[in-house]
Amino acid sequence: MNFRKRLFRHSSTLLSLAISLSLLDATFAQDGSLFLQPAQGPTGLTLKNSSFIYRELPPEARPRELQENDIITVVVDFRSRFLSEGDAENRKTASLTAVLADWVKLDGGALKPAAQADGDPTVNGTLNSQYRAESDVELRDSLSFRMAAKIVDIRPNGNLVIEGHQTIRNNEERWRISLTGVVRREAIQADRTVSSDSIYDFDVDKEELGQVRDGYARGWFTRWYDRFKPF
């Protein structure tokens, strides 16, 4: 009888110890943070296996890798300012007095003094020169527009070569804009726009044709005169 009582007490003690250990392990295992949970699958904790509201985009709505002949939008916002000031002044005063006191003559193969019948020749002159110039140049340029461009080439390092052309016609007026450059793939935003500041070797050619342009355009003689400035 005593042996049975001791065996029952020993079994009760072991059972109590096992229950306590299991409760302690459960207490430490409970945590509301998803970042402390074991890795879910081979990729670990991701939005797909941890969010209750995650939904995959359909294939047609997923962003596609940029390829040759794809169209992107270039946002051009170019502003520059140049300021130059100059002031120059030069004054010069010169005085010259020269007298020919003695001269020579050739007499029988020998040089002899030659007297001046009208007196010694004299040169006397004064030069006053003054030059002053002032200049003030201030240039401000601004060019802003948005334009679509096409990817014409992909470099081995992943950089994209872009090219775009645009022609606008309004009655007799016509504007032509062309641009080229090289841009990093990472500089292109999710909506496929890129700023002109991120484009290397950026070249913009803007041409105006029509009556308005003809009204203020210089003639060929004026262009030649302004280029060579003969006077």
trRosetta pair geometry for C-beta under 8 A, 3 or more apart (Angstrom, degrees):
i j d omega theta_ij theta_ji phi_ij phi_ji
1 4 5.9 -53 -154 32 32 110
1 5 6.7 31 150 -18 64 104
2 5 5.6 -52 -150 35 36 113
2 6 6.4 33 154 -17 67 104
3 6 5.9 -56 -149 38 32 108
3 7 6.3 31 153 -19 65 108
4 7 5.7 -55 -145 38 31 111
4 8 6.2 33 155 -21 65 106
5 8 5.7 -55 -148 35 30 111
5 9 6.4 29 154 -18 65 105
6 9 5.7 -53 -147 36 33 111
6 10 6.3 32 154 -19 65 107
7 10 5.8 -54 -146 38 30 111
7 11 6.4 30 155 -19 64 106
8 11 5.8 -54 -147 37 30 110
8 12 6.4 32 154 -20 64 106
9 12 5.7 -56 -149 36 31 112
9 13 6.4 32 154 -21 65 104
10 13 5.8 -52 -150 32 32 112
10 14 6.6 29 154 -15 64 105
11 14 5.9 -55 -149 38 33 109
11 15 6.2 31 154 -19 66 108
12 15 5.7 -56 -146 38 31 111
12 16 6.3 32 156 -20 65 106
13 16 5.8 -56 -149 36 30 110
13 17 6.4 29 154 -18 64 107
14 17 5.7 -56 -148 37 31 111
14 18 6.4 31 155 -20 66 105
15 18 5.8 -53 -147 35 32 110
15 19 6.4 30 155 -17 65 105
16 19 5.8 -55 -148 37 31 109
16 20 6.3 32 154 -21 65 107
17 20 5.7 -54 -148 35 31 112
17 21 6.5 29 156 -18 65 105
18 21 5.9 -55 -148 36 31 109
18 22 6.4 28 155 -17 65 107
19 22 5.9 -57 -148 38 31 109
19 23 6.4 30 156 -17 66 107
20 23 5.9 -57 -148 38 29 109
20 24 6.3 30 154 -20 64 108
21 24 5.7 -54 -146 36 32 112
21 25 6.4 31 156 -18 65 105
22 25 5.8 -53 -147 36 32 110
22 26 6.4 31 154 -18 64 106
23 26 5.7 -55 -147 38 32 111
23 27 6.3 38 153 -27 65 103
24 27 5.6 -50 -149 29 32 114
24 28 6.8 23 156 -10 64 104
25 28 6.1 -58 -150 41 33 104
25 29 6.2 31 153 -22 66 113
26 29 5.6 -59 -143 37 32 113
26 30 6.7 36 160 -29 65 102
27 30 6.4 -54 -156 22 28 109
31 36 4.9 -42 113 81 149 140
31 37 7.7 -164 78 -63 108 70
33 36 4.6 72 85 6 108 105
33 37 7.6 -160 105 -22 63 80
34 37 5.6 -39 -160 8 48 120
34 45 6.4 143 147 -154 98 136
34 50 5.0 99 179 -157 149 124
35 45 6.7 -180 -114 90 50 169
37 40 7.2 25 116 -46 118 97
37 45 6.8 117 69 -88 99 126
39 44 4.4 -62 -143 -116 103 63
39 45 6.5 -112 -129 -31 55 74
40 43 7.9 -24 87 69 73 73
40 44 6.8 61 44 171 64 23
40 45 5.7 85 18 -91 103 56
40 46 7.4 -116 71 20 114 76
40 49 4.4 -170 118 127 143 143
40 50 7.0 175 16 -61 153 87
41 44 7.3 -88 73 -8 73 17
41 49 6.3 -173 9 -65 125 167
43 46 5.8 4 116 -33 119 128
45 49 6.9 -126 -141 78 46 105
45 50 5.5 43 -168 -51 89 139
46 49 5.4 71 55 24 85 91
46 50 6.5 170 78 4 36 102
47 50 6.3 -79 -128 52 23 94
47 51 5.1 4 -174 -9 70 126
47 54 5.5 148 146 -103 87 138
48 51 7.2 -35 -97 33 11 97
48 54 5.5 -165 -117 137 42 154
48 56 7.6 28 -117 -68 111 95
51 54 3.8 101 81 -35 117 106
57 61 4.4 -119 178 89 112 111
57 62 5.1 145 95 -70 123 76
58 61 5.0 78 59 13 80 104
58 62 7.5 -137 93 -23 39 86
59 62 5.9 -48 -150 13 35 116
63 190 6.7 -87 -93 -153 145 83
64 67 7.7 -46 139 -7 107 103
66 70 5.2 -134 -154 56 74 156
66 72 7.5 4 -128 -59 130 119
66 151 6.4 129 168 -47 107 163
66 160 6.6 -37 127 -86 139 144
66 185 6.4 -168 44 -136 132 101
66 188 6.8 58 -51 70 152 162
66 192 7.8 143 -93 -119 111 101
67 70 5.3 111 59 -30 61 115
67 151 7.2 160 107 81 32 142
67 154 7.7 -57 -153 -47 43 141
68 151 5.5 -131 -129 111 40 103
68 152 7.2 31 -153 -170 90 14
68 153 6.9 20 -117 -103 110 22
68 154 5.8 -104 -66 -17 93 106
69 150 6.2 -13 -144 -171 41 110
69 151 6.4 -61 -2 68 16 83
69 152 7.8 65 -75 -100 52 41
70 150 7.3 156 80 -150 32 63
70 151 5.0 18 52 20 79 122
70 192 7.8 -117 152 -142 114 134
71 148 5.4 -1 -172 -173 110 112
71 149 7.3 151 -152 77 62 34
71 150 5.8 -35 -97 -96 66 68
71 151 7.9 -131 -71 -1 23 81
71 192 7.5 67 104 153 61 141
72 148 7.3 156 83 -152 31 64
72 149 5.8 -25 67 64 80 85
72 151 6.9 67 -3 -45 108 95
72 162 6.7 -69 51 -118 116 137
72 188 6.0 -74 -137 -135 145 125
72 192 4.7 -134 -124 173 77 92
72 193 6.9 164 179 -95 87 25
72 194 6.1 28 151 2 132 108
73 146 6.1 4 -179 -175 107 102
73 147 7.3 154 -156 81 64 30
73 148 5.7 -41 -99 -97 65 61
73 149 7.5 138 -115 18 17 78
73 191 7.8 -27 36 124 124 91
73 192 6.2 93 13 114 86 81
73 193 4.5 -30 75 -106 104 78
73 194 7.4 157 83 21 54 65
74 146 7.1 164 83 -154 51 53
74 147 5.3 -21 60 67 98 82
74 148 7.5 150 14 -114 80 11
74 149 5.0 42 -19 -7 118 124
74 162 7.1 149 -62 130 125 149
74 164 6.5 -146 15 4 131 153
74 179 6.4 -133 86 96 163 152
74 193 7.7 165 -85 -158 17 65
74 194 5.9 -27 -110 69 62 87
74 196 6.2 71 176 -74 99 80
74 199 7.2 17 -137 -51 118 146
75 146 5.4 -16 -106 -105 65 85
75 193 5.9 39 -23 179 111 110
75 194 7.1 -172 20 87 83 35
75 195 5.3 -39 70 -107 103 57
75 196 6.6 -122 90 -18 52 82
76 143 6.3 -41 140 123 116 94
76 144 6.4 178 101 -137 75 33
76 145 5.3 4 57 56 112 68
76 146 7.2 -173 21 -83 76 33
76 147 6.8 14 -5 13 116 107
76 179 7.4 -143 -69 -92 136 156
76 196 4.4 61 -114 -43 62 142
76 204 6.9 90 -134 -91 150 146
77 143 7.9 175 -145 90 21 58
77 144 5.0 25 -113 -114 66 91
77 195 7.2 -42 27 -153 103 96
77 196 6.6 176 30 31 56 115
77 197 7.9 -30 61 -32 90 99
78 141 7.2 -28 125 122 99 102
78 142 7.0 161 92 -152 65 36
78 143 4.4 2 57 56 107 97
78 144 7.3 -161 30 -67 60 56
78 196 6.4 -58 -57 96 91 149
78 204 7.7 -138 -14 18 153 154
79 141 7.1 170 -149 92 37 63
79 142 5.1 8 -108 -109 79 79
79 143 7.9 -165 -67 28 48 59
80 139 7.7 -5 112 115 97 97
80 140 7.3 174 90 -149 56 42
80 141 4.7 7 53 53 96 102
80 142 7.9 -164 27 -68 60 48
81 138 7.8 -12 -170 -170 85 82
81 139 7.1 165 -154 89 40 60
81 140 5.2 0 -108 -106 78 77
81 141 7.8 -159 -70 26 41 66
82 137 7.4 -22 118 123 98 99
82 138 7.2 168 90 -152 59 39
82 139 4.3 4 55 54 104 103
82 140 7.8 -160 27 -67 65 41
83 137 7.4 163 -153 94 35 63
83 138 5.1 7 -110 -112 76 82
83 139 7.8 -154 -66 29 42 62
84 135 7.4 -16 118 121 97 107
84 136 7.7 170 92 -153 60 33
84 137 4.5 1 59 60 100 103
84 138 7.7 -167 29 -71 60 47
85 135 7.2 165 -156 94 37 68
85 136 5.4 7 -115 -113 77 73
85 137 7.7 -161 -72 30 40 63
86 133 7.4 -11 119 116 107 98
86 134 7.1 167 94 -156 67 39
86 135 4.3 10 55 55 105 103
86 136 7.7 -154 31 -66 64 45
87 133 7.6 174 -151 93 34 59
87 134 5.3 6 -111 -113 73 77
87 135 7.7 -153 -66 30 43 64
88 131 7.5 -24 123 123 100 98
88 132 7.1 172 96 -150 62 41
88 133 4.6 6 57 56 102 96
88 134 7.7 -163 29 -71 63 42
89 131 7.2 162 -157 94 37 62
89 132 4.7 7 -113 -112 77 84
89 133 7.8 -163 -71 28 47 57
90 129 7.7 -23 121 123 94 99
90 130 7.4 161 92 -157 59 38
90 131 4.2 0 59 60 101 104
90 132 7.4 -166 28 -69 60 49
91 129 7.1 158 -159 93 41 63
91 130 5.0 2 -112 -111 78 77
91 131 7.6 -161 -69 29 41 62
92 127 7.3 -18 119 120 97 102
92 128 7.6 159 91 -158 59 35
92 129 4.2 -2 60 61 100 107
92 130 7.6 -162 28 -69 63 42
93 126 7.8 -15 -170 -175 81 90
93 127 7.1 160 -157 91 36 63
93 128 5.4 1 -111 -110 77 70
93 129 7.6 -161 -69 29 38 67
94 126 7.1 163 91 -160 56 46
94 127 4.1 1 57 56 101 107
94 128 7.9 -159 29 -66 63 36
94 129 7.8 20 4 3 100 104
95 125 7.6 177 -155 96 44 50
95 126 5.1 -8 -109 -111 74 78
95 127 7.6 -153 -67 26 35 69
96 123 6.8 -29 129 124 106 99
96 124 7.0 172 98 -148 66 33
96 125 4.7 0 59 59 104 88
96 126 7.4 -166 24 -75 69 36
96 127 7.5 37 -5 -6 105 102
97 122 7.7 -17 -167 -172 76 94
97 123 7.3 164 -154 92 31 61
97 124 4.9 13 -113 -113 75 81
97 125 7.9 -177 -71 26 47 52
98 122 7.0 159 88 -159 54 49
98 123 4.2 2 56 56 101 103
98 124 7.6 -161 28 -67 59 48
99 120 5.4 40 -178 134 94 128
99 121 7.4 160 -154 89 47 50
99 122 4.9 -9 -105 -107 76 81
99 123 7.8 -155 -66 27 38 64
100 103 6.4 34 160 -60 113 102
100 116 7.6 116 103 -65 102 150
100 120 5.5 -174 77 -173 61 85
100 121 4.3 16 35 57 120 94
100 122 7.5 -137 18 -68 73 40
101 120 5.3 -9 -106 -129 41 142
102 113 6.3 -60 -162 -138 103 103
103 113 7.4 103 74 -161 47 61
103 114 4.6 -52 97 64 94 105
103 116 6.5 90 16 -60 124 97
104 111 4.9 2 -180 -172 129 104
104 112 6.8 142 -157 72 76 28
104 113 6.3 -63 -106 -106 60 35
104 114 5.8 105 -174 -1 10 100
105 111 7.3 149 74 -151 30 58
105 112 5.8 -32 64 66 81 79
105 113 7.6 21 18 127 86 16
105 114 3.8 99 -25 -71 107 120
106 109 7.2 12 -177 -102 94 14
106 110 7.4 147 -155 72 57 28
106 111 6.2 -35 -97 -94 59 59
106 112 7.9 130 -115 20 12 78
107 110 5.9 -37 72 67 73 80
107 111 7.8 107 24 -129 77 13
107 112 4.7 -18 23 15 125 127
116 119 5.8 -37 115 98 117 12
116 120 5.6 131 51 -84 154 41
116 121 7.0 -142 -139 -22 152 75
143 204 7.2 148 137 112 154 159
143 206 7.5 -152 -137 -24 133 153
145 177 7.2 -69 90 -148 157 169
147 164 5.3 131 138 135 112 149
147 166 5.5 -111 -138 -27 115 142
147 177 6.5 -123 -101 113 151 132
147 179 6.5 120 87 17 145 133
148 164 6.0 169 100 -132 46 127
148 166 7.8 118 44 -74 76 111
149 162 4.3 56 139 171 131 115
149 163 6.2 160 -163 77 97 20
149 164 3.3 -85 -100 -49 77 117
149 179 6.5 -73 -92 81 127 107
150 162 6.7 155 76 -153 33 71
150 163 6.0 -30 61 66 83 74
150 164 6.5 141 8 -84 68 68
151 154 6.9 30 167 -63 118 84
151 160 5.1 -58 -130 -167 109 115
151 161 7.1 103 -160 69 63 53
151 162 5.8 -43 -95 -97 52 74
152 161 5.4 -66 65 104 87 99
152 162 6.8 132 8 -129 87 21
152 163 4.9 18 -19 14 135 116
153 160 7.6 151 83 -162 52 49
153 161 4.0 8 57 44 95 126
154 158 7.1 -23 -176 -142 95 31
154 159 7.6 157 -160 81 52 41
154 160 6.0 -23 -107 -106 68 65
154 161 7.4 -135 -66 16 25 84
155 158 6.7 -31 74 43 83 21
155 159 4.3 6 36 58 129 88
155 160 7.5 -124 8 -64 87 20
155 161 6.8 105 -40 -31 92 97
155 182 7.4 34 -26 -147 135 120
158 184 7.6 38 109 -153 98 66
158 185 5.2 -69 156 -6 104 129
159 182 5.3 29 159 179 125 104
159 183 6.9 162 -163 78 82 30
159 184 5.8 -52 -111 -98 82 49
159 185 7.0 -135 -105 -25 32 79
159 200 7.9 -28 -160 36 139 127
160 182 7.0 159 80 -155 43 58
160 183 5.3 -25 64 65 96 82
160 184 7.7 96 18 -166 85 5
160 185 6.1 106 -22 -77 108 73
160 188 7.7 20 26 -37 147 133
161 180 7.7 -1 -178 -170 84 90
161 181 7.8 -174 -148 99 55 33
161 182 5.5 -27 -98 -100 65 78
162 179 7.7 -2 113 113 100 94
162 180 6.9 174 91 -148 60 46
162 181 5.9 -9 57 63 95 75
162 182 7.5 163 15 -97 77 27
162 183 6.1 10 -4 10 123 114
162 199 7.5 -76 45 -130 123 122
163 178 7.9 -9 -170 -171 81 89
163 179 7.3 176 -147 92 41 56
163 180 5.0 1 -105 -105 78 84
164 177 8.0 -9 115 116 97 90
164 178 7.0 173 92 -150 57 48
164 179 5.1 3 55 54 98 92
164 180 7.8 -174 24 -72 62 48
165 176 7.7 -19 -166 -167 87 86
165 177 7.4 158 -155 88 42 56
165 178 5.0 -4 -106 -105 76 84
166 175 7.9 -8 114 111 92 92
166 176 7.3 159 87 -154 55 43
166 177 4.6 -7 60 60 101 99
166 178 7.6 -173 25 -72 65 45
167 174 6.8 -8 -171 -171 91 98
167 175 7.2 165 -152 85 45 54
167 176 5.2 -5 -105 -104 80 75
167 177 7.8 -169 -73 25 40 65
168 174 7.0 164 86 -153 53 50
168 175 4.5 0 54 53 101 100
169 173 7.3 156 -157 89 46 56
169 174 4.9 -7 -106 -105 74 87
170 173 4.6 -12 67 66 90 104
170 174 7.6 -179 27 -75 61 43
171 210 7.9 88 93 -144 80 131
172 210 4.7 129 127 -146 79 97
172 211 5.1 53 103 -15 135 101
173 208 7.6 -26 -163 -166 88 89
173 209 7.4 147 -159 87 43 56
173 210 3.7 12 -107 -98 51 177
173 211 7.0 -72 -70 31 79 78
173 212 6.1 19 -102 15 114 113
173 213 7.8 131 -130 -9 81 98
174 208 7.5 148 83 -159 55 45
174 209 4.5 -14 63 65 102 101
174 210 5.6 151 15 -48 68 107
175 206 7.3 -16 -169 -166 94 86
175 207 7.3 154 -158 82 47 54
175 208 5.8 -14 -105 -105 73 69
175 209 7.8 -170 -74 27 31 72
176 205 7.7 -21 118 116 94 91
176 206 7.3 160 87 -153 57 40
176 207 4.4 -7 59 59 103 102
176 208 8.0 -160 26 -70 72 28
176 209 7.4 35 -4 0 105 109
177 204 7.1 -19 -164 -167 89 91
177 205 7.2 156 -154 83 41 57
177 206 5.2 0 -106 -106 79 76
177 207 7.8 -167 -71 25 41 67
178 204 7.4 157 85 -154 50 45
178 205 4.6 -6 58 56 97 104
179 202 7.1 -13 -166 -168 102 80
179 203 6.5 160 -150 85 54 56
179 204 4.9 -9 -100 -101 92 71
179 205 7.4 -171 -73 20 46 68
180 201 7.6 -40 115 121 88 94
180 202 7.7 168 87 -147 48 39
180 203 4.9 -4 55 55 89 106
181 196 8.0 141 -8 -145 170 72
181 199 3.8 37 143 172 151 117
181 200 6.3 146 -174 68 93 42
181 201 5.5 165 -134 84 66 69
181 202 4.2 4 -95 -100 135 60
181 203 6.5 174 -64 16 79 68
182 199 6.9 135 63 -167 37 70
182 200 4.6 -34 70 66 95 99
182 201 5.5 42 14 41 99 109
183 187 5.5 -115 180 67 97 128
183 188 6.7 92 133 -54 128 93
183 194 5.5 39 -162 171 156 161
183 198 6.0 62 -140 120 98 93
183 199 4.9 -43 -78 -107 97 73
183 200 7.1 172 -80 16 41 77
184 187 4.5 96 66 -7 91 105
184 188 7.9 -153 96 -12 58 79
184 198 6.9 -90 33 170 94 107
185 188 6.2 -51 -167 18 41 112
187 194 5.5 66 124 -137 96 110
187 195 7.7 -103 172 40 108 78
187 198 3.9 168 -168 165 143 145
187 199 8.0 -175 113 -64 153 54
188 192 6.2 0 176 -134 112 46
188 193 7.3 149 -158 69 68 25
188 194 4.9 -51 -102 -68 66 110
189 192 6.9 -89 74 -12 71 12
189 193 5.0 -11 42 57 119 78
189 194 6.8 -176 1 -75 81 53
194 198 5.7 -107 -178 68 98 124
194 199 6.8 102 132 -59 121 97
195 198 5.2 89 68 4 82 101
195 199 7.8 -146 103 -14 49 90
196 199 5.5 -52 -154 22 48 119
196 202 5.9 96 -170 -150 89 157
199 202 4.2 89 103 -81 111 110
208 212 7.3 -65 162 86 126 102
208 213 4.5 170 118 -80 102 129
209 213 5.9 -79 -124 36 18 152
210 213 5.4 98 55 15 64 102
210 214 7.0 -121 109 -5 34 95
211 214 5.6 -57 -145 38 32 111
211 215 6.5 41 154 -33 64 102
212 215 5.7 -50 -156 20 32 117
212 216 7.6 -8 163 11 62 99
213 216 7.1 -81 -156 49 31 81
213 217 5.6 42 156 -46 71 114
214 217 5.6 -47 -128 19 30 120
218 222 4.3 -123 -172 91 103 126
218 223 5.1 128 115 -57 123 83
218 226 7.3 -36 -169 5 160 140
219 222 4.8 95 56 10 77 103
219 223 7.0 -139 97 -5 40 89
220 223 5.7 -54 -148 37 34 112
220 224 6.3 34 154 -18 66 106
221 224 5.6 -54 -148 38 34 111
221 225 6.1 33 154 -20 67 107
222 225 5.7 -53 -142 38 31 110
222 226 6.1 27 159 -15 66 108
223 226 6.0 -56 -142 40 28 106
223 227 6.2 28 157 -23 62 110
224 227 5.8 -59 -148 34 28 112
224 228 6.4 -5 168 8 66 110
225 228 6.9 -73 -140 50 24 86
225 229 7.2 76 165 -83 58 39
225 230 7.3 -72 -140 12 71 92
226 229 6.8 16 -158 -63 27 81
